[in-house]
Structure formats: structure tokens, C-alpha cells
Amino acid sequence: MAILTMVLDAFGLFTAAAAAWFWYLSGKRRLRRVSRFEELNYADLNRIVTAFNRAATLNRQAAKAAAASAAALMLRFAADLAAQF
């Protein structure tokens, strides 16, 4: 049972670190500000949409890693509780 809790702890820590890294990467990229006097062309719109899509993908990956971390830690506490009975 001790090995199971150590594995779940390690998995929880790894996935929490992965979530933090994905959110760091998502927040690191800045969008270029657009002035209301500026005329946008298709290349500008393509860059804006691509930046939004990349940020959304990184946020999805971070949310999945955070959910995996929470699940691993929940299973670890459940294994700890089961070991008491």
C-alpha cells in the first residue's frame, strides 16, 4: 500500500507541475494590440485567430493536467483512508 501512495503522490506532483507549465506558456504569449484606426487584412486576422487558438489549446491542456492531478491526489487520500480500515 505504501508503494501505491508514493506512486499517486508522484503522479499528482508531476501533473500539477505540468498544469503550471502549460498555464505559464499560455500566459507568456501576448496578443498584438490593434488600434481602431488600423485597417486589418486577412493576414492580421489569421495571426489573431491563431494566437487565440494556441492559447485555448494550452489552457485545455493545463485544465486536463490539473484535473489529473486532483484525481491522483483524491485516489491517494482514498487509498490512505482504505488502509486505515
LINDAZI-V169934 format. One record per backbone hydrogen bond with DSSP energy under -1.0 kcal/mol. NH is the residue of the N-H (numbers start at 1). CO is the residue of the C=O. E is the energy in kcal/mol with one decimal. If there is no record, write none. Layout:
<<NH:CO:E> <NH:CO:E>>
//
This chain:
<<5:1:-1.9> <6:2:-2.0> <7:3:-2.5> <8:4:-2.5> <9:5:-2.3> <10:6:-2.4> <11:7:-2.6> <12:8:-2.4> <13:9:-2.4> <14:10:-2.5> <15:11:-2.5> <16:12:-1.9> <17:13:-2.1> <18:14:-2.2> <19:15:-2.3> <20:16:-2.1> <21:17:-2.2> <22:18:-2.6> <23:19:-2.3> <24:20:-2.0> <25:21:-2.5> <26:22:-2.2> <27:23:-2.1> <28:24:-1.4> <45:41:-2.1> <46:42:-2.3> <47:43:-2.1> <48:44:-2.2> <49:45:-2.6> <50:46:-2.4> <51:47:-2.2> <52:48:-2.2> <53:49:-2.5> <54:50:-2.4> <55:51:-2.2> <56:52:-2.4> <57:53:-2.2> <58:54:-2.3> <59:55:-2.3> <60:56:-2.3> <61:57:-2.3> <62:58:-2.3> <63:59:-2.3> <64:60:-2.3> <65:61:-2.3> <66:62:-2.4> <67:63:-2.2> <68:64:-2.4> <69:65:-2.2> <70:66:-2.3> <71:67:-2.3> <72:68:-2.5> <73:69:-2.4> <74:70:-2.1> <75:71:-2.5> <76:72:-2.0> <77:73:-2.2> <78:74:-2.1> <79:75:-2.6> <80:76:-2.2> <81:77:-2.3> <82:78:-2.6> <83:79:-1.8>>
//
